[in-house]
C-alpha cells in the first residue's frame, strides 16, 4: 500500500517536472526569437530600415522613419529632373561639397539612381519640417521661376528637387542624404552606407 502511494507520488513529481521544463524551454525560445527582432528602442537608436518602393509612382513621395527622423523618398519624373541642371547659380552648394553628404550624393541629382531621391525631411536651419512643393511656376505660390522643391515654413528656406539649398536663405546646407543601399531596384535599406548594390 505504502509502495503504491510512493510510486504515484514519484509519477506525479515526474510529470510536474517535465511540464515546468517544457514551459521553461518555450519561454527561453520565445525570448530568443523576440531578441532577434529590432526593438522599438533599437530602431530609435539607428537600426537600419528596409523599405519597399515598388508602389511609389512617378512624382510621389513616401516617408519612413529612421533614427526618429523622417526620411523622404521621392520618385522623380523626367520633368522634375530636367530643371536640376539649370539652377546652379541660384544654389549655395550645387555640388554638395559640404561634409554631411555621402559620396553618392555628390552629383547633380544627389542620388544613386537619378529618379530616386532620399533625404532627411529636416530643415538644416533649425530643424523644422519643410513641405514639398512640386508645382512649377506661379501655381506653386512661390515664384514664376520655381521649378519644384521644398519650402520650410518656419523661416522661408527653399530647396530644389535634389534637396539643394538656395542662396540667401537661413538654411546653411543642403538637406542631408542619409546613408542607404539599394538591395534591388525597389528595395532600399536606410542606415547602411554601402551605396549601390548589384
Ligand atoms: S528651420 Fe527651416 S528655415 Fe528655419
py3Dmol code that shows the C-alpha trace and the ligand (Angstrom):
import py3Dmol

protein = """\
ATOM      1  CA  UNK A   1       0.000   0.000   0.000  1.00  0.00           C
ATOM      2  CA  UNK A   2       2.794   2.361   1.096  1.00  0.00           C
ATOM      3  CA  UNK A   3       4.792   1.350  -2.050  1.00  0.00           C
ATOM      4  CA  UNK A   4       1.957   2.141  -4.436  1.00  0.00           C
ATOM      5  CA  UNK A   5       1.441   5.571  -2.777  1.00  0.00           C
ATOM      6  CA  UNK A   6       5.162   6.309  -3.230  1.00  0.00           C
ATOM      7  CA  UNK A   7       5.003   5.219  -6.885  1.00  0.00           C
ATOM      8  CA  UNK A   8       2.041   7.507  -7.555  1.00  0.00           C
ATOM      9  CA  UNK A   9       3.856  10.409  -5.884  1.00  0.00           C
ATOM     10  CA  UNK A  10       7.021   9.756  -7.967  1.00  0.00           C
ATOM     11  CA  UNK A  11       4.968   9.677 -11.202  1.00  0.00           C
ATOM     12  CA  UNK A  12       3.211  12.924 -10.240  1.00  0.00           C
ATOM     13  CA  UNK A  13       6.510  14.658  -9.493  1.00  0.00           C
ATOM     14  CA  UNK A  14       7.984  13.428 -12.813  1.00  0.00           C
ATOM     15  CA  UNK A  15       5.015  14.874 -14.759  1.00  0.00           C
ATOM     16  CA  UNK A  16       5.177  18.213 -12.910  1.00  0.00           C
ATOM     17  CA  UNK A  17       8.935  18.466 -13.537  1.00  0.00           C
ATOM     18  CA  UNK A  18       8.653  17.794 -17.261  1.00  0.00           C
ATOM     19  CA  UNK A  19       5.754  20.268 -17.678  1.00  0.00           C
ATOM     20  CA  UNK A  20       7.772  23.030 -15.978  1.00  0.00           C
ATOM     21  CA  UNK A  21      10.788  22.068 -18.090  1.00  0.00           C
ATOM     22  CA  UNK A  22       8.800  22.468 -21.316  1.00  0.00           C
ATOM     23  CA  UNK A  23       7.401  25.818 -20.183  1.00  0.00           C
ATOM     24  CA  UNK A  24      10.939  26.970 -19.401  1.00  0.00           C
ATOM     25  CA  UNK A  25      12.269  25.910 -22.830  1.00  0.00           C
ATOM     26  CA  UNK A  26       9.300  27.608 -24.533  1.00  0.00           C
ATOM     27  CA  UNK A  27       9.888  30.828 -22.630  1.00  0.00           C
ATOM     28  CA  UNK A  28      13.590  30.806 -23.495  1.00  0.00           C
ATOM     29  CA  UNK A  29      12.837  30.162 -27.185  1.00  0.00           C
ATOM     30  CA  UNK A  30      10.276  32.981 -27.248  1.00  0.00           C
ATOM     31  CA  UNK A  31      12.754  35.417 -25.674  1.00  0.00           C
ATOM     32  CA  UNK A  32      15.396  34.392 -28.221  1.00  0.00           C
ATOM     33  CA  UNK A  33      13.054  34.969 -31.179  1.00  0.00           C
ATOM     34  CA  UNK A  34      11.949  38.287 -29.699  1.00  0.00           C
ATOM     35  CA  UNK A  35      15.571  39.305 -29.244  1.00  0.00           C
ATOM     36  CA  UNK A  36      16.207  38.777 -32.964  1.00  0.00           C
ATOM     37  CA  UNK A  37      13.623  41.397 -33.991  1.00  0.00           C
ATOM     38  CA  UNK A  38      14.803  45.015 -33.787  1.00  0.00           C
ATOM     39  CA  UNK A  39      13.025  46.519 -30.814  1.00  0.00           C
ATOM     40  CA  UNK A  40      11.460  49.977 -30.952  1.00  0.00           C
ATOM     41  CA  UNK A  41      14.402  51.162 -28.870  1.00  0.00           C
ATOM     42  CA  UNK A  42      16.910  49.643 -31.339  1.00  0.00           C
ATOM     43  CA  UNK A  43      15.092  51.276 -34.264  1.00  0.00           C
ATOM     44  CA  UNK A  44      15.168  54.644 -32.491  1.00  0.00           C
ATOM     45  CA  UNK A  45      18.877  54.148 -31.832  1.00  0.00           C
ATOM     46  CA  UNK A  46      19.554  53.703 -35.502  1.00  0.00           C
ATOM     47  CA  UNK A  47      18.825  50.168 -36.650  1.00  0.00           C
ATOM     48  CA  UNK A  48      18.605  50.107 -40.468  1.00  0.00           C
ATOM     49  CA  UNK A  49      15.149  50.330 -42.027  1.00  0.00           C
ATOM     50  CA  UNK A  50      14.294  48.296 -45.112  1.00  0.00           C
ATOM     51  CA  UNK A  51      11.817  49.949 -47.486  1.00  0.00           C
ATOM     52  CA  UNK A  52       9.890  48.621 -50.474  1.00  0.00           C
ATOM     53  CA  UNK A  53       9.401  51.395 -53.049  1.00  0.00           C
ATOM     54  CA  UNK A  54       7.712  49.189 -55.641  1.00  0.00           C
ATOM     55  CA  UNK A  55       4.404  51.073 -55.285  1.00  0.00           C
ATOM     56  CA  UNK A  56       5.930  54.550 -55.379  1.00  0.00           C
ATOM     57  CA  UNK A  57       4.781  56.220 -58.591  1.00  0.00           C
ATOM     58  CA  UNK A  58       6.478  58.989 -60.553  1.00  0.00           C
ATOM     59  CA  UNK A  59       6.122  62.334 -58.821  1.00  0.00           C
ATOM     60  CA  UNK A  60       5.166  60.735 -55.499  1.00  0.00           C
ATOM     61  CA  UNK A  61       6.891  60.935 -52.153  1.00  0.00           C
ATOM     62  CA  UNK A  62       6.794  58.483 -49.250  1.00  0.00           C
ATOM     63  CA  UNK A  63       8.041  58.974 -45.710  1.00  0.00           C
ATOM     64  CA  UNK A  64       9.706  56.410 -43.461  1.00  0.00           C
ATOM     65  CA  UNK A  65      11.270  56.865 -40.056  1.00  0.00           C
ATOM     66  CA  UNK A  66      14.924  56.276 -39.282  1.00  0.00           C
ATOM     67  CA  UNK A  67      16.637  57.288 -36.037  1.00  0.00           C
ATOM     68  CA  UNK A  68      13.433  59.097 -35.071  1.00  0.00           C
ATOM     69  CA  UNK A  69      13.654  61.353 -38.140  1.00  0.00           C
ATOM     70  CA  UNK A  70      11.511  61.426 -41.280  1.00  0.00           C
ATOM     71  CA  UNK A  71      13.232  60.119 -44.396  1.00  0.00           C
ATOM     72  CA  UNK A  72      11.693  61.280 -47.655  1.00  0.00           C
ATOM     73  CA  UNK A  73      11.843  59.026 -50.675  1.00  0.00           C
ATOM     74  CA  UNK A  74      10.762  60.663 -53.929  1.00  0.00           C
ATOM     75  CA  UNK A  75      10.472  59.052 -57.347  1.00  0.00           C
ATOM     76  CA  UNK A  76      11.295  61.969 -59.627  1.00  0.00           C
ATOM     77  CA  UNK A  77       9.853  62.217 -63.091  1.00  0.00           C
ATOM     78  CA  UNK A  78      11.887  63.190 -66.137  1.00  0.00           C
ATOM     79  CA  UNK A  79      10.385  66.674 -65.929  1.00  0.00           C
ATOM     80  CA  UNK A  80      11.367  67.017 -62.256  1.00  0.00           C
ATOM     81  CA  UNK A  81      14.944  66.036 -63.096  1.00  0.00           C
ATOM     82  CA  UNK A  82      15.128  68.321 -66.109  1.00  0.00           C
ATOM     83  CA  UNK A  83      15.312  71.530 -64.076  1.00  0.00           C
ATOM     84  CA  UNK A  84      18.198  70.492 -61.827  1.00  0.00           C
ATOM     85  CA  UNK A  85      20.944  71.443 -64.261  1.00  0.00           C
ATOM     86  CA  UNK A  86      19.589  74.961 -64.722  1.00  0.00           C
ATOM     87  CA  UNK A  87      19.747  76.081 -61.078  1.00  0.00           C
ATOM     88  CA  UNK A  88      23.478  76.078 -60.286  1.00  0.00           C
ATOM     89  CA  UNK A  89      23.875  79.853 -59.995  1.00  0.00           C
ATOM     90  CA  UNK A  90      20.943  80.072 -57.569  1.00  0.00           C
ATOM     91  CA  UNK A  91      22.176  77.391 -55.170  1.00  0.00           C
ATOM     92  CA  UNK A  92      24.500  77.689 -52.174  1.00  0.00           C
ATOM     93  CA  UNK A  93      26.171  74.287 -52.608  1.00  0.00           C
ATOM     94  CA  UNK A  94      25.237  72.896 -56.038  1.00  0.00           C
ATOM     95  CA  UNK A  95      27.941  70.215 -55.961  1.00  0.00           C
ATOM     96  CA  UNK A  96      27.154  69.007 -52.447  1.00  0.00           C
ATOM     97  CA  UNK A  97      30.635  69.683 -51.135  1.00  0.00           C
ATOM     98  CA  UNK A  98      29.584  70.217 -47.520  1.00  0.00           C
ATOM     99  CA  UNK A  99      30.643  67.326 -45.378  1.00  0.00           C
ATOM    100  CA  UNK A 100      27.348  65.760 -44.286  1.00  0.00           C
ATOM    101  CA  UNK A 101      26.708  64.304 -47.729  1.00  0.00           C
ATOM    102  CA  UNK A 102      27.890  60.845 -48.764  1.00  0.00           C
ATOM    103  CA  UNK A 103      29.961  60.414 -51.903  1.00  0.00           C
ATOM    104  CA  UNK A 104      26.996  59.042 -53.818  1.00  0.00           C
ATOM    105  CA  UNK A 105      25.105  62.307 -53.144  1.00  0.00           C
ATOM    106  CA  UNK A 106      27.835  64.484 -54.621  1.00  0.00           C
ATOM    107  CA  UNK A 107      26.364  64.736 -58.070  1.00  0.00           C
ATOM    108  CA  UNK A 108      23.702  66.864 -59.693  1.00  0.00           C
ATOM    109  CA  UNK A 109      20.787  64.626 -58.699  1.00  0.00           C
ATOM    110  CA  UNK A 110      22.262  63.831 -55.242  1.00  0.00           C
ATOM    111  CA  UNK A 111      21.288  60.231 -55.647  1.00  0.00           C
ATOM    112  CA  UNK A 112      22.464  56.772 -56.616  1.00  0.00           C
ATOM    113  CA  UNK A 113      19.778  56.364 -59.262  1.00  0.00           C
ATOM    114  CA  UNK A 114      18.725  59.748 -60.695  1.00  0.00           C
ATOM    115  CA  UNK A 115      14.995  59.136 -60.337  1.00  0.00           C
ATOM    116  CA  UNK A 116      15.131  58.204 -56.626  1.00  0.00           C
ATOM    117  CA  UNK A 117      15.893  60.985 -54.151  1.00  0.00           C
ATOM    118  CA  UNK A 118      16.382  60.051 -50.485  1.00  0.00           C
ATOM    119  CA  UNK A 119      16.828  62.890 -47.984  1.00  0.00           C
ATOM    120  CA  UNK A 120      16.022  63.650 -44.370  1.00  0.00           C
ATOM    121  CA  UNK A 121      12.890  65.789 -44.111  1.00  0.00           C
ATOM    122  CA  UNK A 122      14.540  68.097 -41.578  1.00  0.00           C
ATOM    123  CA  UNK A 123      15.442  71.693 -42.371  1.00  0.00           C
ATOM    124  CA  UNK A 124      19.155  72.326 -41.928  1.00  0.00           C
ATOM    125  CA  UNK A 125      18.463  75.719 -40.346  1.00  0.00           C
ATOM    126  CA  UNK A 126      16.741  74.930 -37.040  1.00  0.00           C
ATOM    127  CA  UNK A 127      15.207  71.552 -37.717  1.00  0.00           C
ATOM    128  CA  UNK A 128      11.658  72.418 -38.816  1.00  0.00           C
ATOM    129  CA  UNK A 129       9.812  70.155 -41.230  1.00  0.00           C
ATOM    130  CA  UNK A 130       9.846  71.590 -44.768  1.00  0.00           C
ATOM    131  CA  UNK A 131       6.858  70.929 -47.004  1.00  0.00           C
ATOM    132  CA  UNK A 132       7.013  69.525 -50.508  1.00  0.00           C
ATOM    133  CA  UNK A 133       6.058  71.891 -53.261  1.00  0.00           C
ATOM    134  CA  UNK A 134       6.346  70.059 -56.559  1.00  0.00           C
ATOM    135  CA  UNK A 135       4.287  72.540 -58.600  1.00  0.00           C
ATOM    136  CA  UNK A 136       6.180  74.655 -61.099  1.00  0.00           C
ATOM    137  CA  UNK A 137       5.771  78.387 -61.630  1.00  0.00           C
ATOM    138  CA  UNK A 138       3.205  80.699 -60.142  1.00  0.00           C
ATOM    139  CA  UNK A 139       0.788  77.904 -59.161  1.00  0.00           C
ATOM    140  CA  UNK A 140       3.402  76.844 -56.579  1.00  0.00           C
ATOM    141  CA  UNK A 141       2.594  80.001 -54.637  1.00  0.00           C
ATOM    142  CA  UNK A 142       6.306  80.851 -54.551  1.00  0.00           C
ATOM    143  CA  UNK A 143       7.510  82.432 -57.794  1.00  0.00           C
ATOM    144  CA  UNK A 144       7.244  82.278 -61.565  1.00  0.00           C
ATOM    145  CA  UNK A 145      10.731  80.708 -61.740  1.00  0.00           C
ATOM    146  CA  UNK A 146      10.088  77.986 -59.152  1.00  0.00           C
ATOM    147  CA  UNK A 147      10.851  74.524 -60.618  1.00  0.00           C
ATOM    148  CA  UNK A 148       9.548  72.489 -57.725  1.00  0.00           C
ATOM    149  CA  UNK A 149      11.223  71.532 -54.482  1.00  0.00           C
ATOM    150  CA  UNK A 150      10.747  72.016 -50.757  1.00  0.00           C
ATOM    151  CA  UNK A 151       9.815  75.034 -48.671  1.00  0.00           C
ATOM    152  CA  UNK A 152      10.424  75.462 -44.960  1.00  0.00           C
ATOM    153  CA  UNK A 153       7.547  77.476 -43.452  1.00  0.00           C
ATOM    154  CA  UNK A 154       9.483  78.406 -40.297  1.00  0.00           C
ATOM    155  CA  UNK A 155      11.857  80.980 -41.824  1.00  0.00           C
ATOM    156  CA  UNK A 156      11.396  80.581 -45.567  1.00  0.00           C
ATOM    157  CA  UNK A 157      14.308  78.373 -46.656  1.00  0.00           C
ATOM    158  CA  UNK A 158      13.904  76.778 -50.053  1.00  0.00           C
ATOM    159  CA  UNK A 159      15.448  73.636 -51.519  1.00  0.00           C
ATOM    160  CA  UNK A 160      15.330  72.286 -55.051  1.00  0.00           C
ATOM    161  CA  UNK A 161      14.155  68.840 -56.126  1.00  0.00           C
ATOM    162  CA  UNK A 162      17.539  67.410 -55.163  1.00  0.00           C
ATOM    163  CA  UNK A 163      17.303  68.920 -51.671  1.00  0.00           C
ATOM    164  CA  UNK A 164      19.948  71.543 -52.550  1.00  0.00           C
ATOM    165  CA  UNK A 165      19.535  74.762 -50.610  1.00  0.00           C
ATOM    166  CA  UNK A 166      19.041  78.058 -52.428  1.00  0.00           C
ATOM    167  CA  UNK A 167      21.337  81.013 -51.792  1.00  0.00           C
ATOM    168  CA  UNK A 168      20.341  83.765 -49.373  1.00  0.00           C
ATOM    169  CA  UNK A 169      18.034  81.720 -47.161  1.00  0.00           C
ATOM    170  CA  UNK A 170      18.549  80.891 -43.474  1.00  0.00           C
ATOM    171  CA  UNK A 171      19.353  77.178 -44.012  1.00  0.00           C
ATOM    172  CA  UNK A 172      23.138  76.845 -44.372  1.00  0.00           C
ATOM    173  CA  UNK A 173      23.379  73.472 -46.104  1.00  0.00           C
ATOM    174  CA  UNK A 174      21.569  71.077 -48.385  1.00  0.00           C
ATOM    175  CA  UNK A 175      19.066  68.605 -46.939  1.00  0.00           C
ATOM    176  CA  UNK A 176      21.002  65.664 -45.586  1.00  0.00           C
ATOM    177  CA  UNK A 177      21.189  62.445 -47.584  1.00  0.00           C
ATOM    178  CA  UNK A 178      21.169  59.555 -45.098  1.00  0.00           C
ATOM    179  CA  UNK A 179      23.374  56.504 -45.673  1.00  0.00           C
ATOM    180  CA  UNK A 180      21.489  53.992 -47.781  1.00  0.00           C
ATOM    181  CA  UNK A 181      21.891  50.996 -50.018  1.00  0.00           C
ATOM    182  CA  UNK A 182      19.828  49.517 -52.824  1.00  0.00           C
ATOM    183  CA  UNK A 183      19.260  45.797 -52.339  1.00  0.00           C
ATOM    184  CA  UNK A 184      17.442  45.727 -55.677  1.00  0.00           C
ATOM    185  CA  UNK A 185      15.661  48.189 -57.940  1.00  0.00           C
ATOM    186  CA  UNK A 186      12.766  48.538 -55.479  1.00  0.00           C
ATOM    187  CA  UNK A 187      14.262  47.633 -52.117  1.00  0.00           C
ATOM    188  CA  UNK A 188      16.295  50.095 -50.106  1.00  0.00           C
ATOM    189  CA  UNK A 189      17.946  49.887 -46.730  1.00  0.00           C
ATOM    190  CA  UNK A 190      18.246  53.230 -44.975  1.00  0.00           C
ATOM    191  CA  UNK A 191      21.047  53.271 -42.418  1.00  0.00           C
ATOM    192  CA  UNK A 192      23.557  51.090 -44.269  1.00  0.00           C
ATOM    193  CA  UNK A 193      26.235  53.024 -46.040  1.00  0.00           C
ATOM    194  CA  UNK A 194      27.311  50.912 -48.951  1.00  0.00           C
ATOM    195  CA  UNK A 195      25.569  52.847 -51.708  1.00  0.00           C
ATOM    196  CA  UNK A 196      24.684  50.871 -54.785  1.00  0.00           C
ATOM    197  CA  UNK A 197      24.080  47.164 -54.507  1.00  0.00           C
ATOM    198  CA  UNK A 198      24.458  44.899 -57.512  1.00  0.00           C
TER     199      UNK A 198
END
"""
ligand_1 = """\
4
LIG
S 14.009 75.955 -39.612
Fe 13.742 75.937 -41.739
S 14.120 77.949 -42.330
Fe 14.458 77.982 -40.208
"""
view = py3Dmol.view(width=600, height=400)
view.addModel(protein, "pdb")
view.setStyle({"model": 0}, {"cartoon": {"style": "trace"}})
view.addModel(ligand_1, "xyz")
view.setStyle({"model": 1}, {"stick": {}})
view.zoomTo()
view.show()
